[in-house]
Amino acid sequence: MRIGELAAETGLTRDTIRFYEKVGLLASRRTANGYRDFPAEAVAWLHYVRTAQTLGFSLAEIALNGEELRGATDTALALTALFEEKIRVVDARMAELAALRAELAARVGTGCPLVAAGRPG
């Protein structure tokens, strides 16, 4: 399928598809006249990529995980492991943000960004 067809099927722009190809997330072959020709399974793969991005996975993670998933005998089990690991990362980040929020809240009203409320300056 040509890039315009793939763009129409996935709702992505041609530039996005070209970018994904450039960074190695997607492969095409060239026809005799130089047009990109994408396999039919590229549609499902690009839907996966967009969903994974929505779930907070970076393009690097998607590329790595895509390789792991392609080699997995039990895709559901492999996805579960990926999601559980991402949950751990999100939980750790939430804890960091909660600590940052508490530190900022302690400094409210101090008039000085270097001194927290109740602490000697």
Salt bridges, closest charged atoms under 4 A:
ASP15 OD1 - ARG18 NH1 2.96
GLU21 OE1 - ARG36 NE 2.48
ASP37 OD2 - ARG29 NH2 3.09
GLU61 OE1 - LYS86 NZ 3.11
GLU67 OE2 - ARG70 NH1 3.33
GLU85 OE1 - ARG88 NH2 2.98
GLU96 OE1 - ARG93 NH1 3.17
GLU103 OE2 - ARG107 NH2 2.73
GLU103 OE2 - ARG119 NH1 3.54
